[in-house]
Amino acid sequence: MRVAVLDDYHRVAHKFADWASLKAEVAFFDRPIAAQDLPRALQEFEALVLMRERTAFPREVLERLPNLKLLVTTGMQNAAVDIAYLNQRGVTVCGTGVAGLAGQANEWAGVPTTVEVAWALIFALLKRVIAEDRAIRRGVWQEAMPYAIGGKTLGLAGLGRLGSAMVAPAHAFGMDVIAWSENLTAQRAEAAGATYVTKSELLARADVLSIHLVLSKRTRGLFGRAELAQMKPSAMLVNTSRGPIVDEGALITALRERQIAGAGLDVYDREPLPADSELLTLQNTVLLPHLGYVTEETLREMYEGCVADIAAYLAGHPINLIV
């Protein structure tokens, strides 16, 4: 079997799992492949290993991969793959199991790694970490005023596993925590240590709005021009969930016109972020390359899970099936 391991950005997949134990020929790709080039680059491979949702595989691409027999994705869901079509075609689709999800807290950390990244963005924005680093390298000593964190209000859009993990650090820094989502109740919010508010109240009161929702038809574009206009001019938006939950064009306008003070982003409409994105020209942004789940411990666990899936498939007993 020929196996393609895609989007190995850090060039670590080969050493993070025992690929040599497989009766397979494994090729590692460390750069994104353009959508139009995927069929040509991958047509000879019988198995694909995907790192989360870094590369999309809609039906029109999958139809041009005639040799595909097995697709393995890290995690147990991948919204960028037409899994229904693969099931219909008879291609085996596997995940790496719940233990491989980056949203899980692990033995090395008290909170999920995505929450760590969210707090890194909050600190960078409020304490002007990136901006002042750039300024001091230009010879400017103390360019502008940072914000105090204590006494500010953290607004959480989503209070599931990741949103709830934001609460304790916020309290430790003296922040008030409010939360909203479509299905959230006052009782559930209170149990998590937050105060339930309406969506309008969330937008109007939050000094930092941190998004922790799953991307779906209901949440796509949930925060657009009208919603951003309800936020304080001094407010910051942090998104470590999925880019399309926020209308990127509306966010760029709000940042450019200083309708809000800044944004910390780990996710985007298109990833990798295009070189001509206007986000790169804005000085009131802190941008990360989707690092929410990227740690050595997490990637080791994910790639080990991928090898286990391939080995089970080759043995005739697939595991972690996704249907």
C-alpha positions as CSV (number, residue, x, y, z in Angstrom):
1,M,0.0,0.0,0.0
2,R,1.2,3.5,-0.8
3,V,0.4,6.0,1.9
4,A,0.5,9.8,1.6
5,V,0.9,11.8,4.9
6,L,-0.3,15.3,4.1
7,D,0.5,18.8,5.6
8,D,3.4,17.7,7.8
9,Y,4.2,21.4,8.3
10,H,6.8,20.8,11.0
11,R,8.4,17.8,9.2
12,V,8.0,15.6,12.3
13,A,5.6,12.9,11.3
14,H,8.3,10.5,10.2
15,K,9.8,10.5,13.7
16,F,6.6,10.8,15.8
17,A,5.3,7.3,15.0
18,D,6.6,3.9,13.8
19,W,5.7,4.1,10.1
20,A,8.4,1.5,9.4
21,S,6.3,-1.1,11.2
22,L,3.7,-0.9,8.4
23,K,3.8,-3.0,5.3
24,A,3.5,0.1,3.3
25,E,5.4,2.7,1.3
26,V,4.9,6.1,3.1
27,A,5.5,9.5,1.6
28,F,5.4,12.7,3.6
29,F,4.3,16.1,2.2
30,D,5.4,19.1,4.3
31,R,3.8,21.8,2.1
32,P,0.2,22.5,1.3
33,I,-1.0,21.2,-2.1
34,A,-3.3,23.5,-4.1
35,A,-6.8,22.1,-4.5
36,Q,-6.4,21.9,-8.3
37,D,-3.2,19.9,-7.9
38,L,-4.4,17.3,-5.4
39,P,-5.7,14.7,-8.0
40,R,-2.4,14.8,-9.9
41,A,-0.2,14.7,-6.8
42,L,-2.2,11.9,-5.0
43,Q,-3.7,9.7,-7.7
44,E,-1.3,6.8,-7.2
45,F,-1.9,6.6,-3.4
46,E,-4.2,4.1,-1.8
47,A,-4.2,5.7,1.6
48,L,-4.3,9.3,2.8
49,V,-3.4,10.6,6.2
50,L,-4.9,14.0,7.0
51,M,-3.9,16.3,9.8
52,R,-7.2,17.7,11.0
53,E,-8.8,20.0,8.4
54,R,-5.6,21.5,6.8
55,T,-6.5,20.3,3.3
56,A,-10.1,20.0,2.0
57,F,-11.3,17.0,0.1
58,P,-14.7,17.7,-1.4
59,R,-16.3,15.1,-3.7
60,E,-15.0,16.7,-6.9
61,V,-11.4,16.0,-5.7
62,L,-12.1,12.6,-4.2
63,E,-13.8,11.4,-7.5
64,R,-10.4,11.9,-9.2
65,L,-8.5,9.6,-6.8
66,P,-9.5,6.2,-8.2
67,N,-7.0,4.2,-6.2
68,L,-8.1,5.5,-2.8
69,K,-9.0,2.7,-0.4
70,L,-8.4,4.2,3.1
71,L,-8.5,7.8,4.5
72,V,-7.3,8.4,8.0
73,T,-7.9,11.8,9.7
74,T,-6.7,12.9,13.1
75,G,-9.7,13.2,15.4
76,M,-13.0,11.6,14.9
77,Q,-14.5,14.3,12.6
78,N,-13.3,16.3,9.7
79,A,-15.7,18.8,8.2
80,A,-13.3,19.4,5.2
81,V,-13.8,15.8,3.8
82,D,-16.9,14.5,2.1
83,I,-17.1,11.4,4.3
84,A,-20.6,10.5,3.1
85,Y,-19.3,10.2,-0.5
86,L,-16.4,8.0,0.7
87,N,-18.8,5.8,2.7
88,Q,-21.0,5.5,-0.4
89,R,-18.0,4.6,-2.6
90,G,-16.8,2.0,-0.1
91,V,-13.6,3.8,1.0
92,T,-12.7,3.1,4.6
93,V,-12.6,6.3,6.7
94,C,-10.9,6.2,10.2
95,G,-10.1,8.7,12.9
96,T,-7.6,8.6,15.7
97,G,-10.1,8.3,18.6
98,V,-11.2,10.6,21.3
99,A,-7.8,10.5,23.0
100,G,-6.2,12.1,20.0
101,L,-8.3,15.2,20.1
102,A,-6.4,18.4,20.8
103,G,-9.3,19.6,22.9
104,Q,-8.5,17.1,25.6
105,A,-6.5,18.2,28.5
106,N,-3.5,15.9,28.9
107,E,-1.1,14.8,31.6
108,W,1.3,17.7,30.8
109,A,-1.3,20.5,31.1
110,G,-4.1,21.6,33.2
111,V,-6.2,23.0,30.3
112,P,-6.5,22.0,26.6
113,T,-3.8,23.3,24.3
114,T,-6.4,25.4,22.4
115,V,-7.2,27.2,25.5
116,E,-3.5,27.9,26.2
117,V,-3.4,29.5,22.7
118,A,-6.5,31.6,23.4
119,W,-4.9,32.9,26.5
120,A,-1.6,33.6,24.7
121,L,-3.6,35.8,22.3
122,I,-5.4,37.6,25.1
123,F,-2.1,38.4,26.8
124,A,-0.5,39.5,23.6
125,L,-3.4,41.8,22.8
126,L,-4.1,43.3,26.3
127,K,-0.4,43.6,27.3
128,R,0.7,44.6,23.8
129,V,3.4,41.9,23.8
130,I,3.9,41.8,20.1
131,A,3.4,45.5,19.4
132,E,5.9,46.6,22.1
133,D,8.4,44.0,21.0
134,R,8.3,45.4,17.5
135,A,8.5,49.0,18.8
136,I,11.5,48.4,21.0
137,R,13.4,46.8,18.0
138,R,12.7,50.1,16.2
139,G,14.2,52.0,19.1
140,V,10.9,53.1,20.6
141,W,10.6,52.7,24.3
142,Q,7.0,52.2,25.5
143,E,4.9,53.0,22.4
144,A,1.4,52.8,23.8
145,M,-0.6,51.9,26.9
146,P,-1.3,48.3,27.7
147,Y,-4.6,47.2,29.4
148,A,-5.0,45.8,32.9
149,I,-6.6,42.3,32.8
150,G,-8.1,42.4,36.3
151,G,-11.6,43.9,36.3
152,K,-12.2,43.3,32.6
153,T,-15.1,41.1,31.3
154,L,-14.3,38.0,29.4
155,G,-17.2,37.1,27.0
156,L,-17.4,33.5,25.9
157,A,-19.3,32.5,22.8
158,G,-19.7,28.8,23.6
159,L,-19.3,27.2,27.0
160,G,-18.6,23.6,26.1
161,R,-15.3,21.8,27.0
162,L,-13.0,24.5,25.6
163,G,-15.2,27.5,26.7
164,S,-15.6,26.1,30.2
165,A,-11.8,25.7,30.5
166,M,-11.4,29.4,29.9
167,V,-13.3,30.3,33.1
168,A,-10.8,29.3,35.8
169,P,-7.8,31.2,34.4
170,A,-10.1,34.3,33.9
171,H,-11.1,34.2,37.5
172,A,-7.5,33.8,38.6
173,F,-6.7,37.1,36.8
174,G,-9.7,38.8,38.3
175,M,-12.0,38.9,35.3
176,D,-15.7,38.6,35.3
177,V,-17.0,35.9,32.9
178,I,-20.2,36.0,30.9
179,A,-21.2,33.5,28.3
180,W,-23.8,32.8,25.5
181,S,-24.6,30.2,23.0
182,E,-27.8,29.1,21.3
183,N,-28.4,26.2,23.7
184,L,-26.8,27.5,26.9
185,T,-28.9,27.9,30.0
186,A,-28.4,30.0,33.1
187,Q,-28.0,26.9,35.2
188,R,-25.3,25.4,32.9
189,A,-23.4,28.7,32.8
190,E,-23.5,29.0,36.6
191,A,-22.2,25.5,37.0
192,A,-19.2,26.4,34.8
193,G,-18.5,29.6,36.8
194,A,-20.0,32.0,34.3
195,T,-23.0,34.3,34.0
196,Y,-25.5,33.6,31.2
197,V,-26.3,36.6,29.0
198,T,-28.1,37.1,25.7
199,K,-26.1,37.4,22.5
200,S,-26.6,41.2,22.5
201,E,-25.4,41.5,26.1
202,L,-22.4,39.4,25.3
203,L,-21.3,41.7,22.5
204,A,-22.0,44.9,24.4
205,R,-20.3,43.9,27.7
206,A,-17.3,41.9,26.7
207,D,-13.9,43.5,26.9
208,V,-12.5,40.3,25.3
209,L,-14.8,38.2,23.2
210,S,-13.4,34.6,22.9
211,I,-15.1,32.2,20.4
212,H,-15.4,28.5,21.3
213,L,-18.2,27.3,19.0
214,V,-18.2,24.4,16.5
215,L,-18.5,25.5,12.9
216,S,-21.9,24.5,11.4
217,K,-24.5,26.0,9.1
218,R,-25.9,27.8,12.1
219,T,-22.6,29.3,13.3
220,R,-21.1,30.2,9.9
221,G,-20.9,34.0,9.7
222,L,-22.4,34.2,13.2
223,F,-20.4,37.3,14.0
224,G,-20.7,39.8,11.1
225,R,-20.9,43.5,10.6
226,A,-24.0,44.0,12.7
227,E,-22.6,42.0,15.6
228,L,-19.2,43.6,15.5
229,A,-20.9,47.0,15.6
230,Q,-22.4,46.1,19.0
231,M,-19.0,45.6,20.6
232,K,-17.1,48.3,22.5
233,P,-14.5,50.3,20.6
234,S,-12.0,49.1,23.2
235,A,-13.0,45.4,22.9
236,M,-10.8,42.6,21.5
237,L,-11.9,39.6,19.6
238,V,-10.1,36.2,19.9
239,N,-10.9,33.3,17.6
240,T,-9.3,29.9,18.2
241,S,-12.3,27.9,16.9
242,R,-12.9,28.1,13.1
243,G,-12.3,31.1,10.9
244,P,-15.7,31.2,9.1
245,I,-17.6,31.7,12.4
246,V,-16.6,35.3,12.0
247,D,-17.2,37.2,8.8
248,E,-13.6,37.9,7.8
249,G,-14.4,40.8,5.6
250,A,-16.5,42.5,8.3
251,L,-13.8,41.9,10.8
252,I,-11.1,43.4,8.6
253,T,-13.4,46.5,8.2
254,A,-14.0,46.7,11.9
255,L,-10.3,46.5,12.7
256,R,-9.3,48.9,9.9
257,E,-11.8,51.5,11.0
258,R,-11.1,50.9,14.7
259,Q,-14.7,49.9,15.5
260,I,-13.0,47.4,17.8
261,A,-9.5,47.7,19.3
262,G,-8.0,44.5,18.0
263,A,-8.2,40.8,17.2
264,G,-6.1,37.7,18.0
265,L,-6.6,35.0,15.4
266,D,-5.5,31.4,15.2
267,V,-7.9,30.4,12.4
268,Y,-9.0,31.9,9.1
269,D,-11.3,31.5,6.2
270,R,-8.5,30.1,4.1
271,E,-5.5,28.3,5.6
272,P,-2.6,28.8,5.2
273,L,-3.5,32.5,5.2
274,P,-3.0,33.9,1.7
275,A,0.0,36.3,1.3
276,D,-2.3,39.0,0.0
277,S,-4.7,38.9,3.0
278,E,-5.5,42.3,4.4
279,L,-5.2,40.9,7.9
280,L,-1.4,41.0,7.4
281,T,-1.4,44.7,6.9
282,L,-3.3,45.6,10.1
283,Q,-1.3,46.6,13.1
284,N,-4.1,45.8,15.6
285,T,-4.0,42.1,15.0
286,V,-2.0,39.2,16.5
287,L,-1.9,36.3,14.0
288,L,-1.0,32.6,14.6
289,P,-0.8,29.8,12.1
290,H,-3.6,27.5,13.6
291,L,-1.5,26.4,16.6
292,G,-4.4,25.5,18.8
293,Y,-3.7,21.7,18.8
294,V,-0.1,21.8,17.8
295,T,2.2,20.5,20.5
296,E,4.7,17.7,20.3
297,E,2.7,15.6,22.7
298,T,-0.5,16.0,20.7
299,L,1.1,15.3,17.3
300,R,2.8,12.2,18.6
301,E,-0.5,10.9,19.9
302,M,-2.2,11.7,16.6
303,Y,0.4,10.1,14.3
304,E,0.6,7.1,16.5
305,G,-3.1,6.7,16.2
306,C,-2.8,7.0,12.4
307,V,-0.3,4.2,12.3
308,A,-2.5,2.1,14.4
309,D,-5.4,2.7,12.1
310,I,-3.4,1.7,9.0
311,A,-2.1,-1.4,10.7
312,A,-5.6,-2.5,11.7
313,Y,-6.8,-1.9,8.1
314,L,-4.0,-3.9,6.6
315,A,-4.8,-6.7,9.1
316,G,-8.4,-6.8,7.9
317,H,-9.9,-5.3,11.0
318,P,-10.3,-1.5,10.7
319,I,-10.7,0.5,13.9
320,N,-12.0,4.0,14.7
321,L,-14.4,3.9,11.7
322,I,-16.1,7.2,10.8
323,V,-19.5,6.9,9.1
